[in-house]
Amino acid sequence: MIGRLIFSQTRCQRSFVFKALSLRKTEPRKHIRQALSLAFLDVVERFYQYFSQYPDSIPLLLQFTLGNTGAYHPHPRVRAKACAIFSSLARVLKPQLLGSVQLITASVEGLLESSLEMNDKCALYETLGILIAPQGSDFPQAAQYLKLLSQPLLNGLNASLQQQGSGLLVANNTLFLAYLSKGFSGLSAPTMGKISGDVTAIWKEIAEAVVHCCRVYATVPQVREKVLLFMHRIIDLLGRGVSAYIPPLMECLISNCDLADMSKLVRVPTQLLQRIKREIVPGLEPSFAPLITRVFQVTDLSWLDKGPTTSEQAREHLDLLRAYYGLLAQATQPECIDVFVSDNSRKIFNQILDSIVRGCVSNPELDIAKTSYQIMTKMATCWYSSLPGFSDFLAQQAIPMTVATVKQAHYNPNDAKCHSVAGEIAALYLVLNKAAGEDAFINALKSAWSLPDDHAAMMKQVLSTNDQKAVRNLTKTWAAAVRGQG
């Protein structure tokens, strides 16, 4: 067989085979020189097609990447290179590697207990998840191998609940489970349906264990960080089935998260509403108001005035505020907007409205202003007539805030971002004109902009066309005029 492999290859490929065979016959531990080992791994990566053409050579590939010449090598750079190559080739050679999953899991089991760097361990778990998850066709052993890989991690979580340790094991095992889930979270619905029984049951058992650990270790920053990553991954994986696990995790984390964690936590319900929409609203309602309240305990709207800054603290506050406005933007979708009308949410509704007005006017970077106008427009569409007092709020604050926006020092009517904001103002005007009635809206507009009659008549004519672009252009002209630029 060796002769067939050698003489059927090109000169370069024969060179690779000779090198591979000579190293295989030699005690690997003798090749501890970093440069030699890295060079050999480069050869393995370059000739990956060799393993594709000759599946019988897959054990050789595993020896080179997951053996003593690779991931078990004493030098960290060689270990990192070997893990990276295995992760890369596993995606390309997945059909050839499926038959060796048991051998791979046995090889990796020792690595995960070794001094392998954390990033490399995460990469291995991610690769294994992608490898054992079915893609395009059913892989009946998926649940079996998932159980084999996840059970030691699950045992570690359960042991931590009994021992009440530092939380490091909980953090690490939760992180590994999050990476292991990636292969499954990317599956299409039909494929997931084929394996939904056993595989889904395993992931639900894992999610339940993470919930229990979070209740005990929510005060540990490392645990919160890893649980947040797991939450995002499990939403993609379980879809509607996640509704039993995310609300209790939210409840644990809301009161314990600090500035570093909050933006990630706020993006969890955003992802839920985007993915599951109306069906998750009842489960999310109890934690929605406490989450918003916690946001404004951790930050405040004065950070909107900071603009571009090199301060790490300011960047963290602005990132949290962007996440907050992103949540509002998703929550005001027609399928999700009921989350605002629960008893708890009504208590903070005025605070939410004030933050939207502030977002429209204050932020010099204008991305938050654009999002805030989109939120206001969706609210006006849904609630102008149905929510008591909301039409008065729009007349008294929403229309004047459009003028306040264009008067800000950072607003330049000719700038591309300001152009987008003007488009959102135009969209709001069209909704308000339709909801309030043409005459009432034009009168409110005249008062806010201090318009002469001929300008008001011009806007009335443009609004009658229902052309957002035309309304935007006229608004930009007015903005230039009130700023003394036209």
Residue pairs with C-beta under 8 A, 6 or more apart in sequence:
1 56
2 17
2 21
5 17
5 54
5 57
6 14
6 17
6 18
7 14
9 16
9 17
9 50
12 47
13 47
13 50
16 43
16 44
16 46
16 47
16 50
17 50
19 40
19 43
20 44
20 60
20 64
23 31
23 40
23 64
23 69
24 60
24 63
28 67
28 68
28 69
29 68
31 37
31 40
31 69
32 73
32 74
32 75
34 75
34 77
34 78
37 69
37 70
37 73
37 75
37 78
38 77
38 78
38 81
40 64
40 69
41 64
41 65
41 69
41 70
41 78
41 81
41 82
41 85
44 61
44 64
44 65
44 85
45 85
45 88
45 89
48 89
48 92
48 93
50 57
51 57
51 58
51 60
51 61
51 89
51 93
51 96
52 92
52 93
52 96
55 96
55 99
58 93
58 96
58 97
58 99
58 100
59 100
59 103
61 89
61 93
62 100
62 103
62 104
62 107
63 69
64 70
64 82
65 71
65 82
65 83
65 85
65 86
65 89
66 72
66 82
66 86
66 104
66 107
66 108
66 111
67 107
69 78
69 82
70 78
70 79
70 81
70 82
70 83
70 85
70 86
71 79
71 82
71 83
71 86
71 111
71 116
71 120
71 124
72 79
72 110
72 111
72 114
73 79
73 82
76 117
79 116
79 117
79 120
80 117
80 119
80 120
83 116
83 120
83 123
83 124
84 120
84 123
86 124
86 127
87 123
87 124
87 126
87 127
90 97
90 127
90 130
90 131
91 127
91 130
94 130
94 131
94 135
97 104
97 131
98 131
98 139
101 131
101 132
101 141
101 145
102 145
104 128
104 131
105 128
105 145
105 148
105 149
108 124
108 128
109 152
111 121
111 124
112 121
112 124
112 125
112 176
116 124
118 172
118 175
121 176
122 175
122 176
122 179
123 179
125 149
125 176
125 177
125 179
125 180
126 179
126 180
126 182
126 183
128 149
128 180
128 183
129 149
129 179
129 180
129 181
129 182
129 183
129 184
130 182
130 183
130 186
131 183
132 139
132 141
132 142
132 145
132 146
132 149
132 183
133 139
133 142
133 183
133 184
133 186
133 187
134 142
134 187
134 191
134 194
134 195
135 187
135 191
136 191
138 191
138 194
138 195
139 195
142 195
142 198
142 199
143 195
143 197
143 198
143 199
143 202
146 180
146 184
146 199
146 202
147 202
149 180
150 177
150 180
150 202
150 206
153 173
153 176
153 177
153 180
153 206
154 173
154 177
154 205
154 206
154 209
156 169
156 170
156 173
157 169
157 170
157 173
157 174
157 209
157 210
157 212
157 213
158 209
159 169
160 167
160 169
160 170
160 173
160 213
160 216
160 217
161 212
161 213
161 216
164 216
166 220
167 217
167 220
167 222
167 223
168 222
170 213
170 217
170 220
170 223
170 226
171 217
171 220
171 222
171 223
171 225
171 226
172 226
174 210
174 213
174 223
174 226
174 227
174 229
174 230
175 226
175 229
175 230
177 206
177 210
177 230
178 226
178 229
178 230
178 233
181 203
181 230
181 233
181 234
181 237
182 233
184 192
184 199
184 203
184 237
185 233
185 234
185 236
185 237
186 236
192 199
192 200
200 238
200 241
203 234
203 237
203 238
204 238
204 241
204 244
204 245
207 234
207 238
207 242
207 244
207 245
208 245
210 227
210 230
210 245
210 249
211 245
211 248
211 249
211 252
213 223
213 227
214 223
214 227
214 248
214 249
214 252
214 253
215 248
215 252
217 223
218 224
218 227
218 252
218 253
218 256
219 256
221 258
221 260
221 261
224 253
224 256
224 257
224 261
225 261
225 264
227 249
227 253
228 253
228 261
228 264
228 265
228 268
229 264
231 246
231 249
231 268
232 264
232 267
232 268
232 271
234 242
234 245
234 246
235 242
235 246
235 268
235 271
235 272
235 275
236 275
238 245
239 275
239 276
240 276
240 279
240 280
242 272
242 276
243 276
243 279
243 280
243 283
246 268
246 272
246 283
247 283
247 284
247 286
247 287
250 265
250 268
250 269
250 284
250 287
250 291
251 286
251 287
253 261
253 265
254 265
254 287
254 290
254 291
254 294
255 290
255 294
257 265
257 294
257 298
258 298
259 298
259 299
259 313
259 316
259 317
259 320
260 316
262 294
262 295
262 298
262 299
262 320
262 323
263 316
263 319
263 320
263 322
263 323
264 323
265 291
266 291
266 295
266 320
266 323
266 324
266 326
266 327
267 323
267 326
267 327
269 284
269 287
269 288
269 291
269 327
269 331
270 323
270 326
270 327
270 330
272 280
272 284
273 280
273 281
273 284
273 327
273 330
273 331
273 333
273 336
273 339
274 330
277 333
277 335
277 336
278 335
278 336
278 338
281 336
281 338
281 339
284 339
285 339
285 342
285 344
285 345
286 342
286 344
288 331
288 339
288 342
288 344
288 345
289 342
289 344
289 345
289 347
289 348
290 344
292 324
292 345
292 348
292 351
292 352
293 348
295 320
295 324
296 351
296 355
298 320
299 317
299 320
299 321
301 321
301 355
301 358
301 359
301 362
303 314
303 317
303 318
303 321
304 318
304 321
304 358
304 359
304 362
304 363
304 368
305 362
305 363
305 364
306 314
306 317
306 318
306 364
307 363
307 364
307 365
307 410
308 364
308 365
309 315
318 365
321 359
321 368
322 367
322 368
322 371
324 355
325 359
325 368
325 371
325 372
325 375
326 371
328 352
328 356
328 371
328 375
329 371
329 374
329 375
329 378
330 336
331 337
331 339
331 340
332 340
332 375
332 378
332 379
332 382
333 378
334 378
334 382
337 378
337 379
337 382
339 345
340 346
340 349
340 352
353 393
353 397
356 372
356 375
356 376
356 379
357 372
357 397
357 398
357 401
359 368
359 369
359 371
359 372
359 375
360 369
360 372
360 373
360 376
360 401
360 402
360 404
360 405
361 369
361 401
361 404
361 405
361 408
362 368
362 369
362 408
363 369
364 408
364 410
365 417
366 410
366 411
366 417
366 418
366 420
366 421
367 417
369 405
369 421
370 417
370 420
370 421
370 424
373 421
373 424
373 425
373 427
373 428
374 424
374 427
376 398
376 428
377 424
377 427
377 428
377 431
379 390
380 390
380 394
380 398
380 428
380 431
380 432
380 435
381 431
381 435
383 390
384 390
384 391
384 394
384 431
384 432
384 435
384 436
385 391
385 435
391 435
391 436
394 432
394 436
395 436
395 444
398 428
398 432
399 432
399 444
399 445
399 448
400 448
402 425
402 428
402 429
402 448
402 475
403 448
403 449
403 482
405 411
405 421
405 425
406 413
406 422
406 425
406 475
406 478
406 479
406 482
406 483
407 482
407 483
411 418
411 421
411 479
411 483
412 418
413 419
413 422
413 476
413 479
413 480
413 483
413 485
419 472
419 476
422 472
422 475
422 476
422 479
423 468
423 469
423 472
425 472
425 475
426 468
426 469
426 471
426 472
426 475
427 468
429 441
429 445
429 463
429 471
429 475
430 463
430 466
430 468
430 471
432 441
433 441
433 442
433 463
436 444
438 460
438 463
438 464
441 463
442 456
442 459
442 460
442 463
445 451
445 456
445 459
446 453
446 456
449 455
449 478
449 482
451 459
451 478
455 478
458 474
459 471
459 474
462 470
462 471
462 474
463 471
477 486
480 486
